[in-house]
Amino acid sequence: MPLLMLRLLTRGVGALCGLALLAGAARAEGLAESVARITAGQPGTFAVYAAPSGQAPDVCLRCDEPINAASTIKLFVLDAAYAAFRDGTLKPDETIVVHDRFHSLVGTGSFSLDRKEDSYDPLYAQAGRPVAVRALLRVMIRYSSNLATNLMVERLGVMPIRAVIARQGLGGIVFGRMIEDFDADAKGIRNRVTARGLGGFLQKLDHGAIVGPAESRAMIGIMRGQTFNDIIPPGLPPGTPVAHKTGWVNGVRNDAAIVFLPNGTRYILVELSRDLPDAAAGIRVLNAISRTVFIAYRRRLDGR
């Protein structure tokens, strides 16, 4: 091939690559702008991370802002339990006697959960009876049981859970205390997450890098049975598979998900919020974000 032709061809390929990169950047910028526009002027604060699996985020709106984790923190109790399974310090069929009195992380006080604030009442009826760890983990994630969470945290220990998070390099995640340990809360010991931190956890989980491939698959399987589906799933076509964990307290509505597209590819979407004066209105904003992200990634899949 003549040298001049080779140079022209090389320039052409370089130009095409440059255009592809610019087009990709424009698409990413467009999605980020769309999400920012949805949240603009809405009461409350919204943080969003959206990224194809294994790729950098296209949307990182306030994604490094610490926000009340609510029940998304239960993902890291699940993580620590599977790390203990691997290490042989906990067995899935080990049983824990159900009780509702826990020692505070600070001082010598103890506390009980507010049963009316829990989302899974049947576990309270089993007080005094042994329940298998695998069952506690299932209701902790799928039904967001606070009681199951505290039983598991008591068994695993707050410090070991923090150590698992640190070992896995999960920045932006602060595991502070049990659910409703208000004495610890009064001393500023709280559960906090960032959208980037949760997004990084889900990226690793989707690639089998949380504990190990088998453990990651098992955790995703539990998350796919989530029963609270009012934030990310309404923005998706009916029947779209999604592995996720929601969380809510006053003024806070959160969801963190791996969404499965028709061709088997996945994307990660984390939606956090705080200071919502109207929870229903805030959820509608989060639904709209989910819908916008899905459409953008589906179009990318279709090459449009």
Secondary structure, DSSP 8 states (H G I E B T S, - for coil): --HHHHHHHHHHHHHHHHHHHHHHHHHHHHHHHHHHHHHTT-SSEEEEEEEETTS--SEEETTTS-EE-GGGGHHHHHHHHHHHHHHTS--TT-EEE----EE-SSTT-EE---GGG-S--GGGGGTTSEEEHHHHHHHHHHS--HHHHHHHHHHH-HHHHHHHHHHTT-TTEE----TT-HHHHHTT---EE-HHHHHHHHHHHHTT-SS-HHHHHHHHHHHTT-S--SSSGGGS-TT--EEEEEEEETTEEEEEEEEE-TTS-EEEEEEEEE--S-HHHHHHHHHHHHHHHHHHHHHHHHT-
